[in-house]
């Protein structure tokens, strides 16, 4: 009895700039998405692309590191697998996708290198 019924008032005509105001409400969300894209998503995609290129370029003789941390020398490479020699008589077959790093084989410098300068 003490409460009176409330009736909704009729809405007036929409303001002429209503679409602009609606777009401005989404502007912070668009800005946040752009920041996330350029600071997080795009660099991650570039790293994945570089890692995939490194894994695809593995060849016989390269030193590889598996996802489990095993370091060995690639002795046989196929499309999907790599045979890794971890000891003189121990060879493992691993999937290329499980490789985490490829260290290119380096040629050691000769002991009698004429380019090396000695104190004499």
N, CA, C and O atoms as a DFTB+ gen file, in Angstrom:
480 C
 N C O
     1  1       0.788      -1.184       0.000
     2  2       0.000       0.000       0.000
     3  2       0.837       1.257       0.000
     4  3       0.443       2.290      -0.540
     5  1       2.019       1.147       0.626
     6  2       2.851       2.325       0.678
     7  2       3.640       2.528      -0.609
     8  3       4.195       3.603      -0.840
     9  1       3.690       1.498      -1.444
    10  2       4.460       1.596      -2.674
    11  2       3.553       1.918      -3.834
    12  3       2.449       1.387      -3.957
    13  1       4.034       2.786      -4.668
    14  2       3.248       3.096      -5.859
    15  2       3.888       2.402      -7.054
    16  3       5.108       2.246      -7.103
    17  1       3.089       1.996      -7.997
    18  2       3.661       1.311      -9.172
    19  2       4.513       2.288      -9.979
    20  3       4.159       3.455     -10.151
    21  1       5.632       1.787     -10.462
    22  2       6.534       2.617     -11.269
    23  2       6.334       2.239     -12.720
    24  3       6.289       1.059     -13.066
    25  1       6.216       3.226     -13.547
    26  2       6.026       3.002     -14.966
    27  2       7.236       3.538     -15.710
    28  3       7.789       4.584     -15.368
    29  1       7.633       2.802     -16.731
    30  2       8.772       3.253     -17.534
    31  2       8.327       4.429     -18.373
    32  3       7.220       4.457     -18.912
    33  1       9.206       5.385     -18.467
    34  2       8.878       6.540     -19.279
    35  2       9.246       6.231     -20.727
    36  3      10.164       5.457     -20.999
    37  1       8.548       6.821     -21.603
    38  2       8.820       6.620     -23.023
    39  2      10.181       7.205     -23.352
    40  3      10.519       8.310     -22.929
    41  1      10.957       6.443     -24.117
    42  2      12.290       6.898     -24.490
    43  2      12.166       8.003     -25.515
    44  3      11.330       7.948     -26.418
    45  1      13.009       9.004     -25.362
    46  2      13.000      10.104     -26.305
    47  2      13.680       9.689     -27.606
    48  3      14.128       8.550     -27.739
    49  1      13.754      10.573     -28.526
    50  2      14.402      10.286     -29.797
    51  2      15.890      10.056     -29.547
    52  3      16.492      10.693     -28.683
    53  1      16.477       9.134     -30.317
    54  2      17.895       8.808     -30.165
    55  2      18.737       9.999     -30.589
    56  3      18.407      10.725     -31.526
    57  1      19.811      10.170     -29.884
    58  2      20.717      11.263     -30.219
    59  2      21.343      11.003     -31.587
    60  3      21.569       9.846     -31.941
    61  1      21.626      12.044     -32.361
    62  2      22.178      11.832     -33.694
    63  2      23.565      11.176     -33.674
    64  3      23.927      10.533     -34.660
    65  1      24.340      11.302     -32.628
    66  2      25.675      10.704     -32.571
    67  2      25.687       9.394     -31.805
    68  3      26.718       9.055     -31.225
    69  1      24.617       8.654     -31.772
    70  2      24.516       7.415     -31.005
    71  2      25.475       6.340     -31.483
    72  3      26.023       5.600     -30.666
    73  1      25.689       6.239     -32.777
    74  2      26.604       5.227     -33.315
    75  2      28.037       5.531     -32.906
    76  3      28.810       4.621     -32.605
    77  1      28.386       6.797     -32.894
    78  2      29.745       7.184     -32.516
    79  2      29.983       6.886     -31.041
    80  3      31.058       6.416     -30.667
    81  1      28.996       7.155     -30.213
    82  2      29.127       6.888     -28.782
    83  2      29.271       5.383     -28.559
    84  3      30.066       4.966     -27.717
    85  1      28.528       4.569     -29.285
    86  2      28.626       3.111     -29.165
    87  2      30.000       2.615     -29.573
    88  3      30.537       1.703     -28.945
    89  1      30.573       3.194     -30.606
    90  2      31.904       2.803     -31.056
    91  2      32.964       3.220     -30.046
    92  3      33.940       2.499     -29.834
    93  1      32.780       4.365     -29.429
    94  2      33.740       4.823     -28.435
    95  2      33.740       3.942     -27.188
    96  3      34.745       3.857     -26.483
    97  1      32.611       3.288     -26.918
    98  2      32.556       2.389     -25.782
    99  2      33.418       1.144     -26.026
   100  3      33.930       0.557     -25.073
   101  1      33.584       0.734     -27.286
   102  2      34.384      -0.437     -27.618
   103  2      35.837      -0.089     -27.898
   104  3      36.653      -0.997     -28.056
   105  1      36.185       1.161     -27.963
   106  2      37.548       1.583     -28.280
   107  2      38.583       1.032     -27.286
   108  3      39.641       0.586     -27.731
   109  1      38.341       1.038     -25.982
   110  2      39.340       0.457     -25.073
   111  2      39.571      -1.035     -25.327
   112  3      40.704      -1.507     -25.239
   113  1      38.517      -1.773     -25.639
   114  2      38.662      -3.195     -25.913
   115  2      39.478      -3.427     -27.185
   116  3      40.309      -4.333     -27.244
   117  1      39.231      -2.603     -28.191
   118  2      39.988      -2.711     -29.435
   119  2      41.454      -2.378     -29.185
   120  3      42.340      -3.044     -29.721
   121  1      41.717      -1.368     -28.387
   122  2      43.095      -0.986     -28.069
   123  2      43.807      -2.085     -27.282
   124  3      44.972      -2.384     -27.544
   125  1      43.118      -2.678     -26.331
   126  2      43.714      -3.758     -25.540
   127  2      44.033      -4.949     -26.432
   128  3      45.102      -5.544     -26.300
   129  1      43.129      -5.309     -27.337
   130  2      43.392      -6.414     -28.253
   131  2      44.594      -6.115     -29.139
   132  3      45.421      -6.997     -29.371
   133  1      44.705      -4.882     -29.638
   134  2      45.841      -4.511     -30.490
   135  2      47.147      -4.614     -29.714
   136  3      48.150      -5.090     -30.247
   137  1      47.144      -4.174     -28.466
   138  2      48.351      -4.263     -27.641
   139  2      48.732      -5.726     -27.415
   140  3      49.902      -6.085     -27.551
   141  1      47.770      -6.565     -27.075
   142  2      48.045      -7.985     -26.883
   143  2      48.574      -8.614     -28.160
   144  3      49.487      -9.439     -28.117
   145  1      48.006      -8.231     -29.295
   146  2      48.446      -8.818     -30.560
   147  2      49.904      -8.483     -30.833
   148  3      50.691      -9.372     -31.159
   149  1      50.276      -7.214     -30.707
   150  2      51.632      -6.814     -31.060
   151  2      52.666      -7.171     -29.992
   152  3      53.844      -7.318     -30.316
   153  1      52.261      -7.314     -28.733
   154  2      53.218      -7.627     -27.688
   155  2      53.294      -9.112     -27.341
   156  3      54.312      -9.565     -26.816
   157  1      52.234      -9.882     -27.623
   158  2      52.239     -11.281     -27.215
   159  2      51.995     -12.252     -28.364
   160  3      52.777     -13.184     -28.545
   161  1      50.958     -12.066     -29.127
   162  2      50.567     -13.050     -30.127
   163  2      51.533     -13.074     -31.306
   164  3      52.004     -14.144     -31.691
   165  1      51.831     -11.930     -31.876
   166  2      52.685     -11.868     -33.057
   167  2      54.109     -12.353     -32.771
   168  3      54.636     -13.129     -33.568
   169  1      54.760     -11.940     -31.678
   170  2      56.102     -12.472     -31.407
   171  2      56.106     -13.992     -31.203
   172  3      57.045     -14.672     -31.616
   173  1      55.058     -14.520     -30.567
   174  2      54.986     -15.963     -30.371
   175  2      54.861     -16.677     -31.703
   176  3      55.477     -17.726     -31.891
   177  1      54.088     -16.146     -32.626
   178  2      53.961     -16.748     -33.949
   179  2      55.286     -16.720     -34.691
   180  3      55.626     -17.680     -35.383
   181  1      56.036     -15.638     -34.558
   182  2      57.337     -15.543     -35.218
   183  2      58.328     -16.541     -34.624
   184  3      59.109     -17.148     -35.358
   185  1      58.303     -16.718     -33.294
   186  2      59.179     -17.709     -32.669
   187  2      58.830     -19.119     -33.124
   188  3      59.719     -19.928     -33.390
   189  1      57.536     -19.414     -33.213
   190  2      57.120     -20.736     -33.668
   191  2      57.560     -20.981     -35.106
   192  3      57.989     -22.083     -35.449
   193  1      57.454     -19.969     -35.936
   194  2      57.864     -20.086     -37.332
   195  2      59.371     -20.314     -37.443
   196  3      59.811     -21.142     -38.241
   197  1      60.160     -19.598     -36.657
   198  2      61.618     -19.762     -36.670
   199  2      62.003     -21.143     -36.133
   200  3      62.915     -21.777     -36.663
   201  1      61.316     -21.613     -35.088
   202  2      61.602     -22.939     -34.537
   203  2      61.276     -24.019     -35.550
   204  3      62.041     -24.970     -35.708
   205  1      60.153     -23.889     -36.239
   206  2      59.763     -24.864     -37.259
   207  2      60.796     -24.895     -38.378
   208  3      61.151     -25.976     -38.849
   209  1      61.288     -23.737     -38.815
   210  2      62.305     -23.688     -39.868
   211  2      63.598     -24.351     -39.393
   212  3      64.255     -25.045     -40.170
   213  1      63.972     -24.146     -38.125
   214  2      65.177     -24.749     -37.575
   215  2      65.039     -26.270     -37.534
   216  3      65.985     -26.986     -37.864
   217  1      63.878     -26.765     -37.133
   218  2      63.657     -28.209     -37.050
   219  2      63.635     -28.826     -38.452
   220  3      64.174     -29.913     -38.661
   221  1      63.023     -28.144     -39.398
   222  2      62.975     -28.666     -40.760
   223  2      64.350     -28.676     -41.418
   224  3      64.574     -29.453     -42.347
   225  1      65.274     -27.833     -40.962
   226  2      66.600     -27.730     -41.567
   227  2      67.631     -28.646     -40.913
   228  3      68.805     -28.599     -41.278
   229  1      67.220     -29.480     -39.955
   230  2      68.175     -30.367     -39.301
   231  2      68.727     -31.352     -40.331
   232  3      67.991     -31.850     -41.183
   233  1      70.023     -31.626     -40.246
   234  2      70.650     -32.539     -41.195
   235  2      71.629     -33.436     -40.449
   236  3      71.921     -33.220     -39.273
   237  1      72.123     -34.429     -41.142
   238  2      73.041     -35.395     -40.560
   239  2      74.290     -34.675     -40.058
   240  3      74.876     -33.855     -40.765
   241  1      74.682     -34.994     -38.839
   242  2      75.872     -34.406     -38.246
   243  2      75.593     -33.264     -37.298
   244  3      76.480     -32.868     -36.543
   245  1      74.384     -32.721     -37.313
   246  2      74.044     -31.626     -36.405
   247  2      73.884     -32.158     -34.987
   248  3      73.453     -33.294     -34.785
   249  1      74.229     -31.343     -34.025
   250  2      74.010     -31.689     -32.632
   251  2      72.621     -31.195     -32.253
   252  3      72.301     -30.021     -32.439
   253  1      71.797     -32.094     -31.720
   254  2      70.407     -31.750     -31.412
   255  2      70.140     -31.955     -29.925
   256  3      70.814     -32.735     -29.252
   257  1      69.143     -31.235     -29.436
   258  2      68.681     -31.370     -28.056
   259  2      67.199     -31.720     -28.116
   260  3      66.411     -31.012     -28.744
   261  1      66.826     -32.810     -27.462
   262  2      65.422     -33.210     -27.461
   263  2      64.663     -32.453     -26.382
   264  3      65.262     -31.763     -25.557
   265  1      63.363     -32.584     -26.393
   266  2      62.536     -31.923     -25.395
   267  2      62.817     -32.431     -23.987
   268  3      62.583     -31.716     -23.013
   269  1      63.316     -33.657     -23.872
   270  2      63.645     -34.217     -22.567
   271  2      65.032     -33.840     -22.085
   272  3      65.430     -34.206     -20.979
   273  1      65.781     -33.101     -22.923
   274  2      67.099     -32.659     -22.518
   275  2      68.235     -33.557     -22.972
   276  3      69.380     -33.342     -22.575
   277  1      67.949     -34.555     -23.792
   278  2      68.992     -35.451     -24.288
   279  2      69.729     -34.758     -25.425
   280  3      69.113     -34.253     -26.363
   281  1      71.050     -34.741     -25.330
   282  2      71.880     -34.115     -26.344
   283  2      72.578     -35.216     -27.116
   284  3      73.144     -36.140     -26.532
   285  1      72.534     -35.109     -28.438
   286  2      73.184     -36.105     -29.264
   287  2      73.427     -35.588     -30.662
   288  3      73.131     -34.438     -30.985
   289  1      73.976     -36.467     -31.483
   290  2      74.327     -36.119     -32.858
   291  2      73.338     -36.801     -33.801
   292  3      73.087     -38.000     -33.682
   293  1      72.782     -36.041     -34.730
   294  2      71.834     -36.598     -35.692
   295  2      72.599     -37.460     -36.686
   296  3      73.510     -36.975     -37.358
   297  1      72.231     -38.745     -36.783
   298  2      72.913     -39.643     -37.712
   299  2      72.054     -39.995     -38.914
   300  3      72.583     -40.374     -39.959
   301  1      70.750     -39.877     -38.786
   302  2      69.835     -40.190     -39.892
   303  2      68.622     -39.290     -39.743
   304  3      68.062     -39.179     -38.652
   305  1      68.209     -38.646     -40.829
   306  2      67.086     -37.719     -40.789
   307  2      66.064     -38.132     -41.844
   308  3      66.401     -38.290     -43.018
   309  1      64.815     -38.305     -41.419
   310  2      63.714     -38.552     -42.360
   311  2      62.733     -37.388     -42.238
   312  3      63.011     -36.394     -41.567
   313  1      61.593     -37.526     -42.891
   314  2      60.606     -36.440     -42.858
   315  2      60.052     -36.188     -41.462
   316  3      59.814     -35.040     -41.085
   317  1      59.845     -37.254     -40.694
   318  2      59.209     -37.087     -39.388
   319  2      60.088     -37.500     -38.217
   320  3      59.787     -37.152     -37.075
   321  1      61.172     -38.237     -38.475
   322  2      61.994     -38.757     -37.389
   323  2      63.453     -38.394     -37.576
   324  3      63.909     -38.103     -38.682
   325  1      64.174     -38.419     -36.460
   326  2      65.620     -38.195     -36.452
   327  2      66.236     -39.290     -35.596
   328  3      65.760     -39.572     -34.496
   329  1      67.297     -39.905     -36.106
   330  2      68.032     -40.874     -35.306
   331  2      69.159     -40.121     -34.627
   332  3      69.996     -39.510     -35.291
   333  1      69.180     -40.166     -33.295
   334  2      70.131     -39.400     -32.502
   335  2      71.096     -40.367     -31.830
   336  3      70.676     -41.295     -31.138
   337  1      72.389     -40.147     -32.035
   338  2      73.413     -40.959     -31.392
   339  2      73.842     -40.241     -30.111
   340  3      74.414     -39.152     -30.159
   341  1      73.557     -40.868     -28.965
   342  2      73.871     -40.246     -27.684
   343  2      75.147     -40.815     -27.084
   344  3      75.736     -40.204     -26.192
   345  1      75.574     -41.960     -27.553
   346  2      76.831     -42.597     -27.141
   347  2      77.320     -43.396     -28.347
   348  3      76.561     -43.586     -29.297
   349  1      78.559     -43.864     -28.334
   350  2      79.080     -44.569     -29.518
   351  2      78.234     -45.745     -29.992
   352  3      78.215     -46.023     -31.191
   353  1      77.543     -46.440     -29.112
   354  2      76.732     -47.577     -29.543
   355  2      75.251     -47.399     -29.239
   356  3      74.473     -48.338     -29.403
   357  1      74.851     -46.221     -28.802
   358  2      73.456     -45.981     -28.417
   359  2      72.828     -44.976     -29.370
   360  3      73.274     -43.834     -29.477
   361  1      71.780     -45.424     -30.062
   362  2      71.064     -44.536     -30.983
   363  2      69.586     -44.532     -30.610
   364  3      69.004     -45.573     -30.302
   365  1      68.996     -43.351     -30.644
   366  2      67.574     -43.183     -30.335
   367  2      66.855     -42.636     -31.551
   368  3      67.386     -41.789     -32.270
   369  1      65.655     -43.119     -31.778
   370  2      64.800     -42.528     -32.814
   371  2      63.820     -41.601     -32.128
   372  3      63.064     -42.025     -31.255
   373  1      63.830     -40.334     -32.520
   374  2      62.914     -39.369     -31.917
   375  2      62.152     -38.655     -33.024
   376  3      62.621     -38.566     -34.159
   377  1      60.989     -38.155     -32.685
   378  2      60.208     -37.379     -33.639
   379  2      60.823     -36.000     -33.792
   380  3      61.344     -35.432     -32.832
   381  1      60.761     -35.468     -34.997
   382  2      61.311     -34.135     -35.229
   383  2      60.613     -33.091     -34.359
   384  3      61.244     -32.129     -33.920
   385  1      59.348     -33.271     -34.113
   386  2      58.583     -32.309     -33.324
   387  2      59.036     -32.216     -31.880
   388  3      58.746     -31.226     -31.209
   389  1      59.745     -33.232     -31.382
   390  2      60.195     -33.201     -29.993
   391  2      61.555     -32.539     -29.832
   392  3      62.034     -32.385     -28.709
   393  1      62.187     -32.146     -30.935
   394  2      63.475     -31.464     -30.826
   395  2      63.256     -30.046     -30.330
   396  3      62.373     -29.338     -30.814
   397  1      64.058     -29.639     -29.369
   398  2      63.902     -28.288     -28.849
   399  2      64.988     -27.353     -29.353
   400  3      64.797     -26.137     -29.366
   401  1      66.136     -27.905     -29.772
   402  2      67.212     -27.052     -30.260
   403  2      68.070     -27.838     -31.229
   404  3      68.221     -29.053     -31.102
   405  1      68.626     -27.136     -32.194
   406  2      69.559     -27.719     -33.149
   407  2      70.818     -26.883     -33.096
   408  3      70.806     -25.688     -33.391
   409  1      71.897     -27.525     -32.718
   410  2      73.191     -26.852     -32.677
   411  2      73.964     -27.301     -33.902
   412  3      74.267     -28.486     -34.044
   413  1      74.284     -26.374     -34.784
   414  2      74.983     -26.728     -36.004
   415  2      76.366     -27.254     -35.684
   416  3      77.029     -26.794     -34.755
   417  1      76.789     -28.237     -36.483
   418  2      78.116     -28.780     -36.228
   419  2      79.157     -27.735     -36.610
   420  3      79.046     -27.059     -37.633
   421  1      80.142     -27.629     -35.782
   422  2      81.204     -26.659     -36.028
   423  2      82.491     -27.411     -36.280
   424  3      82.743     -28.456     -35.680
   425  1      83.298     -26.875     -37.166
   426  2      84.579     -27.493     -37.467
   427  2      85.595     -26.956     -36.467
   428  3      85.766     -25.742     -36.356
   429  1      86.273     -27.844     -35.738
   430  2      87.248     -27.348     -34.762
   431  2      88.448     -26.739     -35.475
   432  3      88.813     -27.161     -36.573
   433  1      89.051     -25.752     -34.843
   434  2      90.229     -25.105     -35.405
   435  2      91.411     -26.066     -35.323
   436  3      91.553     -26.808     -34.351
   437  1      92.246     -26.044     -36.338
   438  2      93.413     -26.913     -36.363
   439  2      94.393     -26.475     -35.286
   440  3      94.492     -25.291     -34.965
   441  1      95.119     -27.445     -34.732
   442  2      96.067     -27.144     -33.663
   443  2      97.242     -26.332     -34.187
   444  3      97.817     -25.531     -33.450
   445  1      97.605     -26.526     -35.448
   446  2      98.736     -25.799     -36.010
   447  2      98.247     -24.687     -36.942
   448  3      98.782     -24.489     -38.033
   449  1      97.237     -23.982     -36.493
   450  2      96.654     -22.900     -37.285
   451  2      97.684     -21.794     -37.463
   452  3      98.212     -21.275     -36.480
   453  1      97.977     -21.428     -38.717
   454  2      98.988     -20.404     -38.987
   455  2      98.483     -18.994     -38.668
   456  3      99.281     -18.064     -38.551
   457  1      97.177     -18.831     -38.528
   458  2      96.612     -17.518     -38.239
   459  2      96.726     -17.156     -36.769
   460  3      96.580     -15.989     -36.406
   461  1      96.983     -18.135     -35.926
   462  2      97.044     -17.820     -34.501
   463  2      98.357     -17.128     -34.180
   464  3      99.423     -17.544     -34.634
   465  1      98.268     -16.098     -33.415
   466  2      99.441     -15.309     -33.028
   467  2      99.913     -15.778     -31.662
   468  3      99.127     -15.893     -30.721
   469  1     101.162     -16.035     -31.573
   470  2     101.716     -16.415     -30.278
   471  2     102.564     -15.267     -29.760
   472  3     102.824     -14.304     -30.482
   473  1     102.979     -15.366     -28.555
   474  2     103.757     -14.304     -27.935
   475  2     105.153     -14.160     -28.515
   476  3     105.836     -13.187     -28.196
   477  1     105.606     -15.081     -29.352
   478  2     106.975     -15.025     -29.884
   479  2     107.099     -14.109     -31.061
   480  3     108.189     -13.959     -31.615
